[in-house]
Each structure stands twice: as C-alpha cells, then as structure tokens.
Amino acid sequence: MASNGLDEPSGRETRLLVLVVAVAFAVLLLLARFRFPGSDLSAVSSSAAPLSGLAARATFDDMAETLGNVLARVSPMVVVVQLEPATAGEPAARAARGRRAGGAGAVTPAGAGATPSSNAAMRLVPALRVRPNLALVYLPAGMRPVSVPGLDLPIELVAADAEHSMALIRTGGLPGADGMATPLRTFGGFAYVALIDATPTGPTAQPIFIGRADPVIERHWPQALTALGANSNIPAGSLLFSMAGRFIGMVTTSDLGNAIVPVPAIEALVTQMAGGARGAEQ
C-alpha cells in the first residue's frame, strides 16, 4: 500500500519534541546545581512517630527548679525538730496537757538528759506550722521533741497525743506562716509531689511519685487516711506538698503500712489538742 507522505514528518516531530523536553530538563538540573550547590538529593525516610517531637518533656533541670520554688515557698511553714528518747521522769505520753517553758515539764535543749546509748535513736523530723506560733510534729512513743543545735529555735511542748503519735509544739512566731491556710483538701494520687524532710540546717525537698492513693479506715483515726501503697517506705513524719506548694498531708504509721494523714483529719486533731491544752492551762 502506498504511503500518503504523512508518517515521516509525524515521526520527526515526535523526536524533536522528546529532544526539547530532554534539553529543558537538563537545563533545569544545571540551574538547580548553580542555585543550590550544597544540596544533595537523597531519599527521606518517614519518621516512625512524626508527632513525637511535639510532646513536652520536663527535664531534670525543670524538676530541680520546681522543687527549689516549692522549698522556698514552704520553708516558712516548716520547723525542723529533733526527736530524742524521753527521760525516765518525763514520758512523752504524759504530755497531754499544756506545758510552760522553764516549768517542770519544759522541753530541754537537745541531748540534755539523754544517755550516750540513746543517741542512735535521735532523728530529725519536719513539723508543720498550723498556726503562726504552733506546729504539729510526728512523735513516736517514748520520744520527745527538742530544738536542733545550731538552729536556735526555741521549742515548747504544748500537747501530745500518744494514740495518734502526734504532738503540738510552740515555737517562735512567724506571721503569715501557716501550712493550713491554703491546703489541698483532697488528693487522688497519680501525681508527683514534693516530700519535705528535715536536715540539720533546715528543711529539704525531693520529688516522689504517688500512684494509687485509696482511703483506708484506721481504728485510731475518726477520718479515713490515704494509703501509700507502693510508696509505703516513705518515712513517717514526712510532709507532702503539691508542686504548687499546697499542703497535702503528713505521713504516719498505720495497720496497713505508712499512710497519709489528710488535711481534714489534721484539722480535727489540731483543734482537739489545742482545745485540750487551753483547758489544762485554765
């Protein structure tokens, strides 16, 4: 069959079009090399978690700064007290009435009347100011609170509750320093808190995570305590504050291990002890 003369020009135009496209692509690549000389074409692998970089992560420095701020805020509310074995003539459980400094039941300086063999039983505990001049401290059986050498802070035992292992002490007044002013009245756990402990130079703070915190009925307490669960090794007498500086409670011993005495129970105990002390003084 004879050709109509259109096939050859059509094939030539196709070849010219492909050549123009190839030249244009080569020119674009050359221009890109001049425009971005340091670039290198490489395959980019997709991240396994593309949004992971958006998650905020607190660093150790952030935690340290937070604890420093908490300690600065709560330090005026905390009094460091030394516990030492009570002398034979002054059992701690007897101190259920008010005592005046200088009287027969006045608290003596640290170490007075204690035997060398009892020094190992001494320990420092933090006391929470529940009034500008009154503080609540954990007081195990057979112990008494005394001032810490070097801190020069007078301490007077006002009342003691042997059943709950607590004591109310009078110390130097500090206006505005009241840990019960803005407490955290309910605590549900699953949060980092600041554990306030005592050192010879003042209170200190460390972070601790409280997981499940269930209310437990303790026969010695009219209100429910808060079980510490896996954190039952927290020392009795420690004070717990939120990271915002609000008082959560005091750690004490219970039948189920150490537990938190919450704010309502502390308020009731302080009211009872302070009222009993005033009645004994009259």
C-alpha positions as CSV (number, residue, x, y, z in Angstrom):
1,M,0.0,0.0,0.0
2,A,1.4,3.4,-0.9
3,S,2.3,5.8,1.8
4,N,0.4,9.1,2.0
5,G,3.6,11.0,2.9
6,L,2.4,12.0,6.5
7,D,4.1,9.2,8.6
8,E,7.7,10.5,8.1
9,P,7.0,14.2,9.2
10,S,5.0,13.0,12.1
11,G,7.8,10.8,13.4
12,R,10.3,13.6,13.0
13,E,8.2,16.0,15.0
14,T,7.9,13.4,17.9
15,R,11.6,13.0,18.0
16,L,12.1,16.8,18.1
17,L,9.5,17.2,20.9
18,V,11.3,14.5,23.0
19,L,14.7,16.2,22.4
20,V,13.3,19.6,23.5
21,V,11.9,18.1,26.7
22,A,15.2,16.3,27.5
23,V,17.2,19.5,26.9
24,A,14.8,21.5,29.1
25,F,15.1,19.0,31.9
26,A,18.9,19.0,31.7
27,V,18.9,22.9,31.8
28,L,16.7,22.8,34.9
29,L,19.0,20.4,36.6
30,L,22.0,22.5,35.7
31,L,20.4,25.7,37.0
32,A,19.4,23.9,40.3
33,R,23.0,22.9,40.8
34,F,24.1,26.6,40.5
35,R,21.3,27.8,42.7
36,F,21.8,25.1,45.5
37,P,25.4,24.0,45.2
38,G,25.5,22.3,48.6
39,S,22.3,20.3,48.3
40,D,22.3,16.6,47.7
41,L,19.3,14.6,46.5
42,S,18.7,11.8,48.9
43,A,15.8,9.6,49.9
44,V,13.9,10.9,53.0
45,S,12.6,8.2,55.3
46,S,9.4,8.9,57.2
47,S,9.6,9.1,60.9
48,A,8.1,6.3,62.9
49,A,6.5,8.9,65.2
50,P,6.2,12.1,63.3
51,L,4.4,13.9,66.3
52,S,6.8,12.7,68.9
53,G,8.8,15.9,68.8
54,L,5.7,17.9,69.7
55,A,5.4,16.2,73.1
56,A,6.6,18.4,76.0
57,R,9.1,16.7,78.2
58,A,10.1,18.1,81.6
59,T,13.9,17.9,82.1
60,F,15.8,17.3,85.3
61,D,16.6,21.0,85.4
62,D,12.9,21.9,85.2
63,M,12.2,19.5,88.1
64,A,15.0,20.9,90.2
65,E,13.8,24.4,89.6
66,T,10.3,23.4,90.5
67,L,11.4,21.8,93.7
68,G,13.5,24.8,94.6
69,N,10.5,27.0,94.2
70,V,8.4,24.7,96.3
71,L,11.0,24.6,99.1
72,A,11.3,28.4,99.1
73,R,7.5,28.7,99.4
74,V,7.0,26.1,102.1
75,S,10.1,26.7,104.2
76,P,8.4,29.3,106.4
77,M,5.7,26.7,107.2
78,V,8.2,24.1,108.3
79,V,10.1,23.8,111.6
80,V,12.9,21.3,111.9
81,V,12.6,19.4,115.2
82,Q,14.9,16.8,116.8
83,L,13.4,13.7,118.4
84,E,15.2,12.1,121.3
85,P,14.3,9.4,123.8
86,A,12.3,10.8,126.7
87,T,13.9,10.7,130.1
88,A,12.5,8.3,132.7
89,G,10.9,11.2,134.6
90,E,9.3,12.6,131.5
91,P,7.5,10.1,129.4
92,A,6.2,11.6,126.2
93,A,2.8,10.0,126.5
94,R,2.2,12.1,129.7
95,A,2.3,15.3,127.8
96,A,-1.4,15.5,127.1
97,R,-1.6,18.9,128.9
98,G,-0.1,22.3,128.2
99,R,3.5,23.0,129.3
100,R,5.3,26.2,130.0
101,A,8.9,26.8,129.3
102,G,11.0,26.7,132.4
103,G,8.4,24.6,134.3
104,A,8.7,21.1,135.4
105,G,7.7,19.8,132.0
106,A,9.6,22.3,129.9
107,V,11.5,20.9,126.9
108,T,15.2,21.0,127.5
109,P,17.9,21.6,124.8
110,A,18.9,18.7,122.6
111,G,20.9,16.0,124.3
112,A,20.1,17.0,127.9
113,G,19.2,14.0,130.0
114,A,19.8,11.5,127.2
115,T,22.3,8.7,127.6
116,P,25.0,8.0,125.0
117,S,23.3,4.7,124.1
118,S,20.2,6.6,123.1
119,N,21.9,8.9,120.6
120,A,21.3,6.3,117.8
121,A,17.5,6.8,118.3
122,M,17.7,10.5,117.7
123,R,16.3,11.7,114.4
124,L,15.2,15.0,112.7
125,V,11.6,15.5,111.5
126,P,9.8,18.4,109.9
127,A,6.9,20.0,111.9
128,L,4.1,21.8,110.1
129,R,3.1,25.2,111.3
130,V,-0.7,25.0,111.9
131,R,-0.7,28.5,113.5
132,P,1.9,31.3,113.2
133,N,3.4,30.1,116.6
134,L,2.2,26.4,116.8
135,A,3.4,23.4,114.8
136,L,2.3,19.8,114.5
137,V,5.0,17.1,114.6
138,Y,5.1,13.3,114.4
139,L,6.0,12.0,117.8
140,P,6.5,8.2,118.2
141,A,6.1,6.6,121.6
142,G,8.9,7.1,124.1
143,M,10.3,10.2,122.2
144,R,10.2,13.9,122.9
145,P,10.7,16.9,120.6
146,V,13.7,19.3,121.3
147,S,15.3,22.1,119.4
148,V,18.0,21.4,116.9
149,P,21.5,22.6,117.8
150,G,22.6,25.4,115.6
151,L,19.1,26.5,114.5
152,D,18.5,28.4,117.8
153,L,14.8,27.9,117.5
154,P,13.0,27.5,120.9
155,I,10.5,24.7,121.2
156,E,7.9,24.1,123.9
157,L,5.7,21.1,124.0
158,V,2.1,22.2,124.3
159,A,0.3,18.9,124.0
160,A,0.9,15.3,122.9
161,D,-1.5,12.6,121.6
162,A,0.1,9.2,122.2
163,E,-2.7,7.4,120.4
164,H,-2.1,9.2,117.1
165,S,1.7,9.7,117.7
166,M,1.4,13.5,117.2
167,A,2.5,16.5,119.3
168,L,1.7,20.2,119.2
169,I,4.7,22.4,119.9
170,R,5.0,26.2,120.4
171,T,7.9,27.9,118.6
172,G,8.9,31.3,117.5
173,G,6.0,33.1,115.9
174,L,6.2,33.8,112.1
175,P,3.3,36.0,110.8
176,G,1.7,34.6,107.7
177,A,3.4,31.2,108.0
178,D,0.5,28.8,108.2
179,G,0.6,25.5,106.3
180,M,-3.2,25.1,106.8
181,A,-4.0,28.4,105.1
182,T,-4.5,27.0,101.6
183,P,-4.1,23.2,101.8
184,L,-5.1,20.6,99.2
185,R,-8.1,19.2,100.9
186,T,-8.5,16.2,98.5
187,F,-5.7,14.2,96.9
188,G,-6.4,11.4,94.4
189,G,-2.9,10.2,93.8
190,F,-1.2,9.6,90.4
191,A,0.9,12.8,90.7
192,Y,4.4,13.9,91.5
193,V,4.6,15.6,94.9
194,A,7.3,17.3,97.0
195,L,8.4,15.3,100.0
196,I,9.6,17.6,102.7
197,D,12.2,16.1,105.1
198,A,14.5,17.6,107.7
199,T,18.2,18.2,107.7
200,P,20.5,19.8,110.4
201,T,20.4,23.1,108.5
202,G,16.7,23.2,107.6
203,P,14.0,21.5,105.5
204,T,14.8,19.9,102.2
205,A,12.6,18.7,99.3
206,Q,12.7,15.7,96.9
207,P,10.2,14.6,94.2
208,I,8.3,11.4,94.7
209,F,5.5,9.9,92.6
210,I,2.4,8.8,94.4
211,G,0.4,6.3,92.4
212,R,-2.8,4.8,93.6
213,A,-4.0,6.5,96.8
214,D,-7.1,4.9,98.3
215,P,-8.8,6.0,101.5
216,V,-8.4,3.4,104.3
217,I,-10.2,3.2,107.7
218,E,-7.8,3.2,110.6
219,R,-9.2,2.3,114.0
220,H,-7.3,5.1,115.8
221,W,-8.5,7.8,113.4
222,P,-12.1,9.1,113.1
223,Q,-11.4,10.2,109.5
224,A,-10.1,8.0,106.7
225,L,-6.3,8.0,106.0
226,T,-4.8,7.8,102.5
227,A,-2.9,4.5,101.8
228,L,0.5,5.0,100.2
229,G,0.6,1.6,98.5
230,A,3.9,1.0,96.8
231,N,5.3,4.1,98.5
232,S,4.9,2.7,102.0
233,N,8.6,3.2,102.6
234,I,8.2,6.9,102.9
235,P,9.5,7.8,106.4
236,A,6.8,8.5,109.0
237,G,6.8,12.2,109.9
238,S,7.4,13.4,106.3
239,L,5.3,16.3,105.0
240,L,3.8,16.1,101.5
241,F,3.2,19.2,99.4
242,S,1.9,19.6,95.9
243,M,4.2,21.0,93.2
244,A,2.3,24.3,93.7
245,G,3.3,24.4,97.4
246,R,-0.1,23.3,98.9
247,F,0.0,21.1,101.9
248,I,-1.3,17.5,101.2
249,G,-0.8,15.7,104.5
250,M,1.7,14.2,107.0
251,V,2.9,10.6,106.7
252,T,2.2,8.4,109.7
253,T,2.2,4.7,110.6
254,S,-0.9,2.6,110.3
255,D,-2.0,-1.1,110.4
256,L,-1.6,-1.3,106.6
257,G,1.8,0.4,106.5
258,N,2.6,4.1,106.3
259,A,-0.2,6.3,105.2
260,I,-1.0,10.0,104.7
261,V,-3.0,11.8,107.3
262,P,-5.1,14.2,105.1
263,V,-6.0,17.8,105.9
264,P,-9.4,17.2,107.4
265,A,-8.0,14.7,109.9
266,I,-5.2,17.0,110.8
267,E,-7.5,19.9,111.3
268,A,-9.7,17.9,113.7
269,L,-6.7,16.7,115.6
270,V,-5.2,20.1,116.0
271,T,-8.5,21.6,117.2
272,Q,-8.8,18.8,119.7
273,M,-5.2,19.1,121.0
274,A,-5.3,22.9,121.1
275,G,-8.6,22.9,123.0
276,G,-7.3,20.4,125.5
277,A,-4.2,22.4,126.1
278,R,-6.2,25.6,126.8
279,G,-8.4,23.7,129.2
280,A,-5.4,22.3,131.1
281,E,-3.9,25.7,131.5
282,Q,-7.0,27.3,133.0
